[in-house]
């Protein structure tokens, strides 16, 4: 598992396909809360499990699954 302290506010989150998923708001309760102001968010906060994180590299959060799969599985509450 990745050290969650490496996940910083405003970091870009990308899927395993390299496509943009969102922007980190903060980490809470084992989930990454994405900003609702990100163009990909549709005005809603989305939550993805920290377990989806493959690595944090150069300030970018890289996930272990493609963007479309993440979007199918993320929650809004």
Residue pairs with C-beta under 8 A, 6 or more apart in sequence:
1 50
1 51
1 53
2 50
2 53
2 54
2 55
2 56
3 56
4 27
4 50
4 53
6 56
7 24
7 27
7 32
7 50
7 53
7 56
7 61
8 24
8 59
9 24
9 25
9 26
10 23
10 24
10 35
11 23
11 24
11 56
11 59
11 60
11 61
12 20
12 23
12 24
12 59
12 60
12 61
13 20
13 21
13 22
13 23
13 24
13 32
13 34
13 48
13 60
13 61
13 63
14 20
14 21
14 60
14 61
14 62
14 63
14 67
15 21
15 63
15 65
15 66
15 67
15 68
15 69
15 70
16 54
16 62
16 63
16 64
16 65
16 66
17 66
17 67
19 66
19 67
20 40
20 67
21 34
21 40
21 48
21 63
21 67
21 70
21 71
22 34
22 35
22 38
22 40
22 41
22 46
23 34
23 35
23 37
23 38
24 32
24 33
24 34
24 35
24 61
25 33
25 34
25 35
25 36
25 45
26 32
26 33
27 33
27 50
30 49
30 50
30 51
31 47
31 48
31 49
31 50
32 47
32 48
32 49
32 50
32 52
32 53
32 61
33 45
33 46
33 47
34 41
34 45
34 46
34 47
34 48
34 74
35 41
35 45
36 43
36 44
36 45
44 76
45 76
46 74
46 75
46 76
47 74
47 75
47 76
47 77
48 63
48 70
48 73
48 74
52 63
52 64
52 65
52 70
53 61
53 62
53 63
53 64
54 62
54 63
54 64
55 62
56 62
63 70
